[in-house]
Amino acid sequence: MNEFLINHLQLVAAHAHIWGFLFICFFMAVESSFIPFPSEVVMIPAGFMAVRGELTFGNPILDLTIAIIVGLIGCMIGSYVNYCLGLYLGRPVLHKYGKYFFLPPPVLDRAEEIFRQYGEITTFVCRLIPAIRQLISIPAGLSKMNFWRFSFFTALGAGIWTAILALVGFYLGYLSKDMTYADLVHKGMAMIKANYIWLFIGLALVIATYIAVHKKVMKSSSPAAAN
């Protein structure tokens, strides 16, 4: 699937100087919805085109910054779609009809299991993990997670992931501006895969800090609640 998308998105990239930011937002919205679509084939080239001056403003830093922002906006749009599917359709409807929209029951069950086991923090953590990245918004909707907390955690995780991909593309473009679209995506994905351990270490530290702070806050509020 990646090769198919790479070949076709390369044609879209030819119009990046005019429609680039709109394309980034649209495809990242698709990526964050229930439709299977790899964000790597969008944001890595976005960073690459930014450093080559091929986006709207021709200023590498400005274009990179805007690309990350519109990529995040697209992620939030797609995430809200999934959140609303869970919130308004509910489990029975999704289990009955989800298989027709890339959401088979086993996938939905696994996403809900992860959310139940680890709680709201999964809407942040899972944005940085392949396969479950998009779908974790559905159980958040099913559980009626607070909208603003959902938005905060999702934006935090999606923003980090979007920035990482764009910066990888920017870095590769800085090293060499003669790569093909396909070579760029493959090298970028290989770089991310090789350094995923550092991402997981960072996630572990964030989760540990969150749990520690959460427990401290709950503990300090207990006497007040008792009174």
C-alpha positions, -999 to 999 in steps of 0.1 A, spaced: 0 0 0 28 24 8 43 20 -26 10 27 -43 5 59 -22 41 70 -27 37 68 -65 4 88 -65 13 113 -39 44 122 -58 21 136 -85 3 156 -59 36 170 -46 41 187 -80 15 212 -69 28 217 -34 38 253 -40 2 263 -43 -19 236 -25 8 220 -3 -6 231 31 -41 222 21 -29 187 9 -10 182 42 -41 190 63 -64 169 42 -42 138 41 -34 140 78 -71 142 85 -76 110 65 -47 94 83 -62 102 117 -96 89 108 -107 53 105 -92 51 70 -58 33 70 -33 58 56 4 62 67 13 97 80 50 90 70 42 95 33 28 130 40 48 146 68 83 134 58 80 148 23 65 180 38 97 186 57 117 177 27 99 201 5 101 228 31 139 227 32 140 228 -6 118 259 -7 90 240 -26 61 250 -3 41 282 -5 64 307 11 98 294 -1 112 300 34 124 267 49 118 275 86 84 292 80 72 265 57 83 238 81 65 254 110 33 259 91 35 223 77 36 210 113 7 232 124 -16 223 95 -5 186 99 -16 188 135 -49 205 125 -55 176 101 -48 151 128 -73 167 152 -100 168 125 -96 130 119 -94 123 156 -126 142 162 -143 121 135 -133 89 153 -142 104 187 -177 113 175 -182 79 159 -177 63 193 -196 90 212 -227 91 190 -229 57 172 -219 35 202 -205 0 204 -234 -20 188 -235 1 156 -198 2 152 -195 -36 157 -223 -42 132 -212 -19 105 -176 -10 113 -163 -39 92 -175 -21 61 -153 9 70 -120 -6 79 -131 -12 115 -136 -50 121 -148 -60 156 -114 -75 167 -96 -42 160 -123 -22 178 -121 -46 207 -83 -43 210 -85 -5 209 -111 -5 236 -92 -30 257 -61 -8 256 -81 23 266 -98 5 295 -65 -9 308 -44 22 307 -70 50 308 -70 85 292 -32 88 289 -35 63 260 -49 91 238 -15 107 241 8 76 241 -10 57 213 -6 87 189 31 77 188 25 40 182 18 25 148 -14 6 141 -33 18 171 -25 55 165 -58 64 148 -82 40 164 -76 50 201 -99 80 196 -129 56 191 -129 41 226 -123 76 240 -156 85 224 -173 53 236 -163 60 272 -175 96 269 -140 110 278 -141 147 285 -138 165 252 -112 190 263 -90 164 280 -93 143 249 -83 173 227 -53 181 250 -39 146 251 -45 139 214 -30 172 203 1 166 225 8 132 210 -2 141 174 19 173 176 50 154 187 46 127 160 39 152 133 69 173 142 92 142 143 82 132 108 85 167 94 119 172 110 132 139 97 122 150 62 138 184 68 170 168 80 172 144 50 165 173 27 193 193 43 217 163 37 207 158 1 182 175 -21 184 150 -49 164 121 -34 134 107 -51 101 108 -33 102 71 -27 138 71 -14 129 99 9 100 81 25 119 48 29 150 65 44 128 85 67 109 55 79 141 36 84 155 64 105 125 66 127 124 28 132 161 27 141 155 54 168 122 42 181 138 30 213 145 67 223 109 76 216 97 47 239 121 58 266 107 93 264 72 80 266 80 59 296 93 89 314 63 110 305 39 82 317 58 77 349 57 115 356 20 117 348 12 87 371 33 102 399 17 137 396 -18 122 393 -14 101 425 0 131 444 -29 153 433 -54 126 442 -38 120 475 -36 156 485 -73 161 475 -85 131 496 -87 149 530 -106 178 514 -130 154 498 -135 137 531 -143 169 549 
